[in-house]
Amino acid sequence: MTMTIGLTYDLRSEYLAQGYSALETAEFDRDDTIAAIETTLRELGHRTERIGNGRRLVEALAGGRRWDLVFNIAEGLNGIGREAQVPAMLDLYGIPYTFSDPMVMSLTLHKGMTKHVIRDAGVPTSDFLVAESGADVRRVGFMPPYFIKPVAEGTGKGVSPASIIRDRSALVQACEEMIQDFRQAVIIEPYLPGREFTVGILGTGTVARILGTMEVHLKDTAEPGVYSYVNKEECEARVVYRLVRALDDPVVAEAEDVALSAWRVLGCRDAGRIDIRCDAGGRPLFIEVNPLAGIHPQHSDLPIICNQLGFSYRRLVQAIVESAVVRIRKPG
């Protein structure tokens, strides 16, 4: 079926030109990501139209423009519900789109709320506390070492070796500084010293399946102990990604079970990633989910998994579209 597919996105170069910082725009997409998606959709036989960010979408909808489907990778700029803004507007106009709905996008951006749902559903995850002030930090009921990060950021923003707090006496100050720097609450968790995996998933609900899993290995040149913002931004020089398989490694099999359970519990759609880290005993635990995963053909984790599997970028984009197409309402 040939469709007219609109593309919604936040282009990093546009925001940088407006004076936003590299850190503020870290989650936004590169020009070549949009070009790659558009080229691939056209190769699949579809017509494409670049829409742009949420404000541009408002203008387009008010001007009467419509599409059969919107390929949405817009991260949004402001607020805890920023990733839900474009999906909500498209829902209002009855236009189907790729990836998760506004409820899922709002929930999963907040790491603490996500872990409440995950924990209540019985999916293995570590203990945690969300702190909005230094007074909240004093309620932590588990022992150090701790790991802290902003409660509602992606791309490793705010994550560095300083996120590892080994002495309880240093926890309040570290959290207060992070709260001030990022103007939001922090999530405090036990530091997990074990293996780290990112699990790629395709599909929705009962038909969702594991695409593949890669293990994150930090080079000697990396910031130690943590898959940090710097390590992610400079991954070619600092990180080795190794494809691992459930058939060869029972820990990987357990990690994939945790990931798929979390994906289904949260109601994520089409494609994305779940991050898993093992505790000191080697038990895989849910860390966080990315229902709007980056899809730069070479730089983003999900396509890196695909590349290691021999699963082409074209097949990935096609699978995402095919998963979303089932939500197109037929006339009558």
RACOR-V226878 format. One record per helix or strand of 3 or more residues. SS is the DSSP state (@ for helix, = for strand). FROM is the first residue (numbers start at 1). TO is the last residue. Records with the same first field share a line. If there is no record, write none. Layout:
SS = FROM-TO, FROM-TO
This chain:
= = 4-8, 47-52, 69-72, 128-131, 146-150, 186-190, 196-202, 209-218, 239-244, 271-278, 284-290
@ = 12-17, 31-43, 54-62, 82-92, 102-109, 111-120, 134-137, 161-163, 168-182, 205-207, 229-233, 235-238, 250-266, 301-309, 313-325
